[in-house]
């Protein structure tokens, strides 16, 4: 069976879909699993051995997208997050069985609709995604490998990274940037305070990571740190290259962004900050890996300050265990 799985949005959203691809492939290895993804997720999708083919949604018109889908000769589709354009393209492509959540006007173009009410957050996003696979295979097993993302050549990439930056100890990494669906974060000054705590531990090396579009944040951090042994690393290469690095880090500290989901998916332990709201909470956006520590940042200043002190203490305690 040729099965199309649609999750053509941001990095973190796509990673929450990966367990669904995995269980569909492992339910029956003869299934051909085809991913419809956004351009930024192409290389990551192509690196997964449980995804057989990748269709890139390059934001062409509906007919153009429908033609791409029709060429793949799809027997059934599971759309994990839908919009009218994607729904109509599948209808035009005449996919016999089209599964999606029963939400929004787009649902009229699907012929098997599943009520989920994700806004109630009765489970995490990746768990809602997994539940949709039952609409195709009621007896499917929803267990998946952890860490789910494993890459050949990760050790070599990390060895080169350590040689370039003089790293000789376990790496604790901080990613201060915003992104994805994150609704709360510490200021850069607050991050620097956390970084200084880690830097004081002589038995770890501390790295701050920055995305390719975070040049200004990089420069601000560099100025605030002054003379320091903290390594400032600007990501280069693909998402897969960065994932290989993350798989060798001991701890990744960030807000709830795609990089957090990536770190967790490759088996790196995470400290993650979420908004203290149901929509943006850890209950909804916890990642697919293990060893996750979640901190909800209150909206009011007093609660925020109290939570920051808690994070500092938790980080101190955790660093002692890592070293």
C-alpha positions in Angstrom: 0.0 0.0 0.0 1.3 3.5 -0.9 0.5 5.7 2.1 0.9 9.5 2.0 1.5 11.2 5.4 1.1 15.0 5.4 2.9 17.2 7.8 4.2 20.1 5.7 4.8 22.8 8.4 7.7 23.7 10.7 10.6 21.6 11.9 9.2 20.8 15.4 5.8 20.0 14.0 7.3 17.6 11.5 9.3 15.8 14.2 6.1 15.2 16.2 4.9 13.3 13.1 7.9 11.0 12.8 6.5 8.3 15.1 3.5 8.1 12.8 5.7 7.4 9.8 7.7 4.8 11.8 4.7 2.8 13.1 3.1 2.8 9.6 6.2 1.4 8.1 6.7 -1.2 10.8 3.1 -2.3 10.8 3.8 -3.8 7.4 7.3 -3.3 5.9 5.8 -3.6 2.4 3.9 -0.4 2.9 5.5 2.4 0.9 5.5 5.5 3.1 5.5 8.8 1.3 6.0 12.1 3.2 4.6 15.5 2.1 6.9 18.0 3.8 8.0 21.6 3.7 11.3 22.4 1.9 13.2 22.9 5.2 12.4 19.3 6.3 13.3 17.6 3.0 16.8 16.4 4.0 15.6 15.2 7.4 12.8 13.2 5.9 15.1 11.7 3.3 17.5 10.6 6.1 14.8 8.4 7.8 14.9 4.8 6.8 11.2 4.4 7.6 10.2 7.0 4.9 10.5 5.7 1.3 9.7 8.8 -0.7 9.5 12.5 -0.1 7.3 15.0 -1.8 8.2 18.6 -1.2 5.4 21.1 -0.9 7.0 24.2 -2.5 3.9 26.3 -2.1 2.9 25.8 -5.7 -0.8 26.3 -6.7 -3.3 23.6 -5.8 -3.2 22.0 -9.2 0.6 21.8 -9.1 0.5 20.1 -5.7 -2.2 17.8 -6.8 -0.1 16.7 -9.8 2.8 15.9 -7.6 0.6 13.8 -5.3 -1.1 12.0 -8.2 2.2 10.9 -9.6 3.0 9.0 -6.4 -0.1 6.7 -7.0 -1.3 7.0 -3.4 -3.7 4.4 -2.0 -4.4 6.2 1.3 -3.4 9.4 3.0 -3.2 10.6 6.6 -3.1 14.3 7.0 -1.9 15.1 10.5 -2.5 18.8 10.2 -4.7 20.1 7.4 -5.6 23.2 5.5 -8.0 23.8 2.6 -5.2 23.9 0.0 -3.7 20.5 1.0 -7.1 18.9 1.4 -8.3 20.0 -2.0 -5.1 18.9 -3.7 -5.6 15.4 -2.3 -9.2 15.4 -3.5 -8.2 16.5 -7.0 -5.5 13.8 -7.0 -8.3 11.3 -6.3 -6.7 9.5 -3.4 -9.2 6.7 -2.6 -9.0 7.0 1.2 -8.2 10.4 2.7 -7.9 10.5 6.6 -7.7 13.7 8.6 -8.9 15.3 11.9 -12.5 16.5 11.8 -11.6 20.2 12.1 -11.9 23.3 9.9 -13.8 23.6 6.6 -11.0 21.5 5.0 -12.6 18.3 6.5 -15.2 18.2 3.7 -12.5 17.0 1.3 -11.7 14.0 3.4 -13.7 10.8 3.4 -12.6 9.5 6.8 -12.7 12.2 9.5 -11.5 11.6 13.0 -12.8 13.7 16.0 -9.8 14.7 18.2 -10.4 18.1 19.7 -6.7 18.8 20.1 -7.4 22.1 21.8 -8.4 20.1 24.9 -4.8 18.8 25.1 -5.8 15.4 26.4 -2.5 14.1 25.0 0.6 15.4 23.3 0.7 16.5 19.7 2.8 13.4 18.6 0.3 11.2 20.4 -2.7 12.8 18.5 -0.7 12.1 15.3 -0.2 8.5 16.3 -3.9 8.1 17.0 -4.8 9.0 13.4 -2.9 6.0 12.1 -5.5 3.8 13.8 -8.1 5.1 11.3 -6.1 3.2 8.7 -5.0 0.2 10.7 -7.1 -0.4 13.9 -4.6 -3.0 15.1 -1.5 -1.0 14.6 1.1 -0.9 17.4 2.0 2.6 18.4 5.3 1.9 20.1 8.4 3.5 18.4 12.1 3.4 18.7 13.9 5.8 21.1 15.9 7.7 20.1 14.0 7.6 16.9 16.6 9.5 14.8 19.9 7.8 14.5 22.5 8.8 11.9 25.6 7.2 10.4 28.6 9.4 10.6 27.5 11.3 13.7 30.7 10.4 15.6 32.9 11.7 12.8 30.9 15.0 12.7 31.3 15.4 16.4 35.0 14.6 16.4 35.6 17.3 13.8 33.5 19.7 15.8 35.5 19.0 19.0 38.8 19.4 17.1 37.8 22.7 15.6 36.6 24.2 19.0 39.0 22.5 21.4 36.3 20.6 23.2 37.5 17.9 25.5 34.6 17.4 27.9 30.9 16.7 27.9 28.9 19.4 26.1 26.1 21.4 27.7 24.4 23.5 25.0 22.2 26.5 25.2 20.0 27.7 22.3 18.6 31.2 23.3 16.6 31.9 20.1 12.8 31.9 19.6 11.1 29.9 16.9 8.3 27.6 16.0 5.3 27.7 18.3 7.3 28.8 21.4 5.3 31.5 23.3 7.7 32.0 26.2 11.4 32.4 26.8 14.1 34.0 28.9 15.8 37.1 27.8 19.3 36.9 26.4 20.6 38.4 29.7 18.9 35.6 31.7 20.3 33.0 29.4 23.8 34.4 29.9 23.2 34.0 33.7 22.4 30.3 33.1 25.4 30.0 30.8 27.6 31.4 33.5 26.4 28.8 36.0 27.3 26.0 33.5 30.7 27.7 32.7 31.6 27.6 36.4 31.6 23.8 36.2 35.1 23.0 35.0 34.1 19.5 34.0 31.8 20.4 31.1 32.3 22.5 28.0 29.6 25.0 27.3 28.3 25.8 23.8 25.7 28.4 22.7 24.1 27.6 19.4 22.5 30.0 16.9 20.5 29.5 13.8 21.6 30.9 10.4 19.2 33.8 10.8 20.3 34.7 14.3 23.4 36.8 13.5 22.2 39.7 15.6 21.5 37.4 18.6 25.0 35.9 18.2 26.7 39.3 18.2 24.7 40.4 21.3 25.7 37.2 23.2 29.3 37.6 22.2 29.4 41.1 23.6 27.6 40.1 26.8 30.0 37.2 27.4 33.2 39.1 26.9 36.2 37.0 27.9 34.8 33.6 28.3 35.5 29.9 27.6 31.9 29.5 26.2 31.9 28.5 22.6 29.5 30.4 20.3 28.4 28.2 17.4 26.5 29.4 14.3 24.8 26.4 12.6 26.0 25.6 9.2 25.0 22.9 6.8 21.7 21.1 6.9 19.3 20.2 9.8 20.7 16.6 9.6 24.3 18.0 10.1 23.1 19.8 13.2 21.2 16.7 14.4 24.4 14.7 14.3 26.1 17.2 16.6 23.1 17.3 19.0 23.2 13.5 19.3 26.5 13.8 21.0 25.7 16.6 23.4 24.8 15.7 27.0 22.2 18.5 27.6 20.4 20.9 25.4 18.7 23.9 27.0 16.2 26.0 25.1 12.6 27.2 24.7 10.1 25.0 22.9 11.3 25.2 19.3 12.2 22.9 16.5 15.7 22.6 17.8 14.4 21.2 21.1 12.3 18.6 19.3 15.4 17.7 17.2 17.6 17.4 20.2 15.1 15.1 22.0 14.5 13.0 18.9 18.3 12.2 18.6 18.5 11.2 22.3 20.0 14.3 23.8 18.7 15.2 27.3 16.7 18.4 27.3 15.8 21.3 29.7 13.0 23.1 28.0 10.9 26.3 28.7 7.2 26.6 27.8 4.6 29.2 28.3 2.3 28.6 31.3 -0.7 28.2 29.0 -2.5 25.0 27.9 -2.0 25.7 24.2 1.7 26.2 24.5 2.3 23.8 27.4 4.6 20.8 27.7 1.5 18.7 28.0 0.9 19.5 24.3 4.4 20.0 23.0 6.5 17.5 24.8 8.9 15.9 22.4 9.2 12.3 21.3 12.4 11.5 23.2 13.2 10.5 26.8 15.0 12.4 29.6 13.1 15.7 29.3 12.8 18.4 32.0 10.0 20.9 31.5 9.6 24.4 33.0 6.5 26.5 32.6 7.3 30.3 32.5 4.5 32.3 34.2 3.2 35.4 32.5 3.4 37.6 35.6 6.8 39.0 36.7 6.8 37.6 40.2 6.0 34.1 39.1 8.6 34.4 36.3 11.3 35.5 38.7 10.5 32.6 41.0 10.6 30.1 38.2 14.0 31.5 37.0 15.4 30.8 40.4 14.1 27.3 40.3 15.7 26.8 36.9 19.0 28.0 38.2 18.9 25.6 41.1 17.8 22.6 38.9 20.6 23.4 36.5 23.2 23.5 39.3 22.0 20.2 40.6 21.9 18.6 37.1 25.4 19.8 36.2 26.8 18.0 39.2 25.3 14.8 38.0 26.6 15.2 34.5 30.2 16.0 35.5 
